[in-house]
Amino acid sequence: MPITNGTVFMPSVLTFIGIPGLETIQCWIGIPFCAMYIIALAGNFLLLIIIKTEPSLHEPMYIFLAMLGATDIALSTNIVPKMLGIFWFHLPEIYFDVCLFQMWLVHTFQGIESGVLLAMALDRYVAICYPLRHATIFNRQLVTHIAVGVTLRPAILVIPCLLLIKCCLKFYRTKLISHTYCEHMALVKLATEDVSINKFYGLLGAFIVGGLDFILIILSYVQIFITVFHLPQKEARLKAFNTCALNVPHICVFFHTYIYYLIQPLPTGSIFPQPPCVWGENKTHLR
């Protein structure tokens, strides 16, 4: 790993510095992150157990909810333990290839979560706007194809990011990452070479996954609310509204964080899972 004029050639090990400017109190900052992580794990595991053991919940809405819970578990487990290792046990180093793998996992799970939120929005759109055709459209085969699609889409789209970093970026100005986990722009910003292709593909991938999903979710919910407000009976409107209203806060939180992340990558690993166990409350059947 030769170093010339402060430039590092292909570093084998990178070092996280945690939260810039707050290094002295990071041990205390780790406490709420640990608490949220435990709550998220407990809530999501409970959700998965309930959905698996209750046959009446083996429907598209709850299957997508289980996928969201599993994705939250995977995403938080990929980020938080290493973060706590930095805060509490002074273990800031990570191998470069391991960092790339963590980056692939982080962005893949983020993309899966975005895709699942879109699938849930489309499921509610069909259930409310075309209730008599919902069971025919959202059959087991379609749900399986959606699950495979939302998983493979980000997993494949992120691979070129890894290859562009691994094969094209050789010189780095430092080995220090001002983050608590590895993500695309955090690594790209360390390079001294031209990274315009990396930035362009990163933004393109983010738009293909998160941008298009957000637009389709907005269109779905606009159509849903138009249909709900045109229902003749107040009880029917409330019942229909309850089937999707609890999804909206999670969608807002996720995409607000997603958009802010694109503008200014977060050093604290703030793309943190929201325990979705509360979504099970007041989920009434429309059909």
HUTANOR-V399930 format. One record per helix or strand. SS is the DSSP state (2 for helix, 1 for strand). FROM is the first residue (numbers start at 1). TO is the last residue. If there is no record, write none. Layout:
# HUTANOR-V399930
ss: (SS:SS)
from: (FROM:FROM)
to: (TO:TO)
This chain:
# HUTANOR-V399930
ss: (1:1:1:2:2:2:1:2:2:2:1:1:2:1:2:2:2)
from: (3:7:13:23:55:60:93:96:131:140:171:176:184:191:196:234:276)
to: (4:9:16:53:57:89:95:129:137:168:172:177:188:191:229:263:280)
